[in-house]
Amino acid sequence: MTPRCKPVFKKSGAMVVLVALGGFFLVLFLVSKVLDTEFFRGTPEQGGQATPIQGERAALAHTFCAQHVARQLNFGQTGTFASPQYTAWDLGFDRYLVRAQIERTNDPTGTRRYLCKIVFQGGDENDINNWVVQSVDFVP
């Protein structure tokens, strides 16, 4: 007859119930955090599209991104212009991704290309305070 190993801890009914409840609440917490992410907000009618878009909102997104980038680079308003050529994508839920460039007219090396992610918060879309730039990445 071989000796049996004793378990390190005994599984009591109360301990199993506590572990199960803890696991349930952990899963519930994680699911609520995932559902609260930006990806799941909004309505299906606000869904984005994979192809580049042109329109009034995309043009406003481009304008406000260019103003943000000019301030970030300390370009100032004089001698700076945003290229009228840009590419914008509707990411859905009033979010836009804009690829464009900004230039200093008196400095040809001052051209900077960028990707800007911007969100329209609602309200008057011509008001810069209703737009929030989430990120700007400079690209070569």
C-alpha positions, 0 to 999 in steps of 0.5 A: 500500500502506497502512502497518500499525500495530504493536500496542502489545504483543504477545500471547504465549501465556504472557500470554494464559494468565496473563490467563485464569487471573487472570480465572478466579480473580477470578470464582471469588473474586466468586462465593464472596463472593456465595454467602457473603452472608446471603441464601444461608445456611440451608436452604430449609425456613427460607425466609421469607414475604411476608405479616405473621406472628404467632407465638411467635418473632415475639412474641419478636422484637418483645419483644427489639427493643423492649428494644433500642430502649428502651436505645438511646433511654435510655428506661429500664424505668420508664414505658416500654412497647412497644405490643402492636400490631406487625407482623412479617415472617419474612425467612427463615433466622431473620431477622425484620423488626418494625414497632412503636412504643415509648412513655413513659407520662408523655410523650405526645411520647415515642412512637417508631415503628421498624423493627427487623431481628433475627436468632435465632442459635440455642439457647434462643429465650427468651434475649436473648443468642441474638438479634442486632439488625442494624438499627433505623430510626425512622420517622415 
